Amino acid sequence: MRYSITRLCGGKALMTTPKEFFEIDMEKAARTLSDKGEIAMFDDMMLVMSWNGMEVTIYSQGKIMFHPLDDRNDAISYANEILKMLI
């Protein structure tokens, strides 16, 4: 999948935004990801969890923010790994 990458939080976080549009069912995402990391919260728009030593925020449009993370290639790899579980 192709992404645009945005640096956030003074460069301490990266957000991946898929080039193609899709919607993630956030209830299903919470069920799927609950054994991968601790889910801090979720609603119909976003899910926040601890995963691989990072706070990961997944948005219903497929955007994913990783904090802290500064490597673009890691962000793409992690986004692909997560989205493969969800779509």
Secondary structure, DSSP 8 states (H G I E B T S, - for coil): --EEEEEEGGGTEEEEEESS-----HHHHHHHHTTTS-EEEE-SSEEEEEETTEEEEEETTS-EEEES---HHHHHHHHHHHHHHH-
